[in-house]
Amino acid sequence: MKLLKIWPNEDWRDGAICATIGGDWWYPEKGENTRIAREICAMCPVKQECLDHAMKHGERQGIWGGVTAKGREQMRTAINAAKSN
């Protein structure tokens, strides 16, 4: 029996460390420490794929690929500024 994946063509998720760990570290409340999530992400073999996914899909919340929502917004701003030059 073949199971249907919720995220088609996203096989990188199978290697994500966060998928094997419980907790809400990847979606902290404003002002909460993100250190634990970022340290786990730093060791993850699919860190770049995760960040790429978040950037491609405009994720506005959570920590993806070790980068906070604020960090991704700064990245988007820098990319857009570079494109307009």
CORNORTA-V397491 format. One record per residue. PHI is phi in whole degrees, -180 to 180 (none if undefined). OMEGA is omega as a letter, one per 40 degrees, with the letter a starting at -180 (* if undefined). BURIAL is b if it has 24 or more other C-alpha atoms within 12 Angstrom, else e. Layout:
[[PHI | OMEGA | BURIAL] [PHI | OMEGA | BURIAL]]
This chain:
[[none | i | e] [-100 | i | e] [-91 | i | e] [-81 | i | e] [-83 | i | e] [-70 | a | e] [-110 | a | e] [-60 | i | e] [61 | i | e] [-120 | a | e] [-62 | i | e] [-59 | a | e] [-62 | i | b] [-62 | a | e] [-99 | a | e] [-75 | i | b] [-60 | a | b] [-60 | i | b] [-69 | a | e] [-104 | a | e] [-118 | i | e] [-80 | i | e] [113 | a | e] [-108 | a | e] [-63 | a | b] [-84 | i | b] [-132 | a | b] [-73 | i | e] [-72 | i | e] [-56 | i | e] [91 | i | e] [-74 | a | e] [-70 | a | e] [-106 | a | b] [-56 | a | e] [-60 | a | e] [-62 | a | b] [-65 | i | b] [-67 | i | e] [-65 | i | b] [-60 | a | b] [-60 | a | e] [-92 | a | e] [-77 | a | b] [-72 | a | e] [-115 | a | b] [-54 | a | b] [-67 | i | e] [-62 | i | e] [-63 | i | b] [-63 | i | b] [-58 | i | e] [-60 | a | b] [-63 | a | b] [-69 | a | b] [-64 | a | e] [-99 | i | e] [65 | i | e] [-58 | a | b] [-106 | a | e] [-134 | i | e] [82 | i | b] [-104 | a | b] [-127 | i | b] [61 | i | b] [82 | a | b] [-116 | i | b] [-73 | i | b] [-59 | i | b] [-63 | i | e] [-63 | i | b] [-68 | i | b] [-64 | i | e] [-64 | i | e] [-65 | i | e] [-61 | i | e] [-61 | i | e] [-65 | i | e] [-64 | a | e] [-64 | i | e] [-65 | i | e] [-65 | i | e] [-67 | a | e] [-82 | i | e] [-87 | * | e]]
